[in-house]
Amino acid sequence: MARILVVEDSVDLARALRTNLELEGHEVGVALDGERGLALVRTSRPDLIVLDLMLPKMDGYLLLRAMRGEGLHMPVLILTARSDEAEKVRGFRWGADDYVTKPFSLIELLARIEALLRRSRHVATVAASNDSAVCFGTIEVHPSKRLVTRQGAPVPLRPKEFDLLMALVRRDGSVAQRAELLREVWGYKPAMVSRTIDTHIVELRRKLEDDPSSPRHFLTVRKTGYRFER
């Protein structure tokens, strides 16, 4: 069982989601506007959030940005009528973990929620069992603390940036295919937009490479994926 918060201004849709998630055995809270949603995120610390974008009082992007800025890293599945790819990339850059466009299949939505929960539990388990720091260049990565430092100063990484970093680091020089990274980090099939990975790699290079235009550590393997070098 997980604690899930649904932030959705349609009363009928929020009620339907709550009913079906409770039938799956989850504990579900509902907020009908962004301000109430952010307040519940802060106080109840849910395991996962289903977040609409078009909300009264505070839209979903602002809510997402606020909670990530406060260090609240639980998975977020965006639920919206917007289907433009630029909007999706914007959501991922601000810390969303998955994106479902209305109208949607309830079965697919429930499957994606379960995939995000499995991934979140797996990351927590790995972090708890592995506290060895990983060092490369002037960077230190502390997995259990989800902490990255550069020359001793903390580097703020979004949740999926950190997860992608660890997925590459664990391979220690082996090539990671795009499909593997989509499954491992985002928990879904490679039919999703693979540019999601590219966007996150760009951010890792910007934050962790001395020269992002000529990376030493996060290398592109043409037509395949990416590779990490210490």
N, C-alpha and C positions, 0 to 999 in steps of 0.2 A: 504494500500500500504506500502511496505517496501523497503528499499534500500539494494540491494543485490550485493555483489562483487563475480564474478566468476574468479578464478585464475586457468587457464587451458592453456597448451601450444598447444593443438590441435585447430587450427583456426576454423575448421569445427564444432567441438563439442562445443567450446565456443560460436560460432555464434548461434548454435541450442539452447543451453541453454538460451542464452540471449533472443532469439525470444520467446521461450515458457514462460519464466518468465515474459516478458513484456506483453504477452497475458493474464497472470494472474493478471496484474495490477501493477507489481512491477517496480521500477526504478533499472536498472541493469548496473553495470560497469564491465569491463573485463580487466584482466591483463594476458599477455602471458608468463610471467616469474616470479620467486619468488621475485626478488628485486623490480620489479614494483608493484607486489602485496602487499608487505609490505609497500611500500611508500603510496599506495592508502588506505590501512587500517589505516595508521596514519593520513592521511589528510581528508579522506571522512567519516571515522567512520561509516561503513555500519552496518545495523541491523543484517546481517547474511552473512557468507562467505561460498562459495562452493569452496573447495580447493583440487586440484590435488596434489599428492605426488611427482611424477617424473617431476620436473620442471627444466628448465635451470637457471643458475646463483645462485639460492638458492632453495633447495628442500622444499617440503611442511612441513616436520618435523621441519626444522630450522625456517621457517616462523612462524609456530605455536608456537614454543618455544619462539621466539623473541617477538611476540605480547603478549603472556601471561605474559612474564617477564616484559613487559612495562605496565601491568595492563589493557590490552585491552580484555574485557571479552565477546564480542559479540559471539553468537553461531557459531560454525564451523562444517560443514558437509564435511567430507573427501570423495573424489571421486578418486578411484584408481583401477588399475588392480591387485593390491596385495590382496590376499585372505587369507594369513596365519594369524592364530589367534594371534600369538605373535606380528605381525605388528599392528593388531587392538588394542591389549592391550597397546602397546607402544603409539599409537595415543591417546587413552583415557587418559593415564597417563600424557601426555603432554597438555591435555586440549581440545581434540576434543569432540564434543557432539554427533555425529553420524557418520556412516561409510557406504558407498555404494560402492559395487564392480562392476567394469566394466566387461562385458556388463551389463547394468541395464535397468530396465523398467522406462520409462520417467514418467509414472503415479505414480509409487512408489516414485521416486525421488521427484516429486512435492508434494506428500502427506507428505513425511518426512520433507521437507522444511517448509510446513505449520504447522506441529506439533511442530517443533523447534521454529518457530515464535510465536505460541500460548503460548508455555511454557515460552518463554522469556518475553512476555507481562504480563503473569500471575505473574511471579516472581517480575517484576518491580512494578506491582500494589500492591501486598502483601507487598513488602518492603516499598512502599510509605505510606501505611496505618498503618504500625506497626513499631514503633520506640523503643519499650520496649526492654531493654537489657535482655538477658537470661544468667544466671550465673550457673555454676556448677564447683565444685572444684576451681581451680585457673583460670578457663576459663570464659571469657565474650564474648558474641555474640551480635553484634549490627546489626539487620537485614537490616535496611534501608541503612546503610553504607556498608553493606556486609563486615563487619570488625570483625575479631576474635582476641582476645588478650589472652595471657597466662602470668600471673603474670605481667600484664601491657604492655608486649611487643607484637607487632603485630605478628600473625601467618599467613604466606602466604598460603592460600587455593586456589586450582584451582576452576574454576567456578562450575563444577559439584560436587566437594567435598563440597563446601558451600551449594549448592542446596540439596544434600543428607543430610547434617547435619541438615538443616532446616526441611526437610521432617520428620526426626526422632524426632527432638526436638518438633515439633508441635503435635506429638502424645503423648508426655509426659508420657511415660511408656507403652503405648499400642504397641502391636506387629505390625510391618510393614512387610507384605508379599513381597517377591521378585517381584512378578508380579505387585503389587501396586507401588513399588518404580520405576520399569522400566517405567510404564506409567506416574507417577507423575514427575519424575526427568528427564527422557530421552525422554518422549513423544511417546514411541512406545510399541508394544506388547511384551510379554515375550518370543516370539520365538527368540529374539536376545540373544546373549551370556550373561547368567546371571553372569558369572565370572566378568563382568564389575562392578557389585555391590560389589562383594567380594574385587576386587582390590581397589576400592575407600574406603571401610570400613577399609582395612589394612592401607591406607594412613591416614585416620582420627585417627585411634588408634595411629599410629606412631607420629602424630603431637600433639594430644590432651590428650593422656592417660599418666599417670605417668609410668605405666608398660604395654606397648602394648601387651605383652605376657599373661597378666592377667588383661584384661580390666575391668574397673568399670562402664563406661558410655555407651559404644557401645557393646551391648551383642548379641551374636548369639543365635537364637532360632532354635534349630535343625530341619531340614527339612521344615522350614517355612520361616524364614527371620531374621530380626534384631529388637532389642528393645533398646531404649535410657533410661538410668537412670541418674538422677541428682546426 
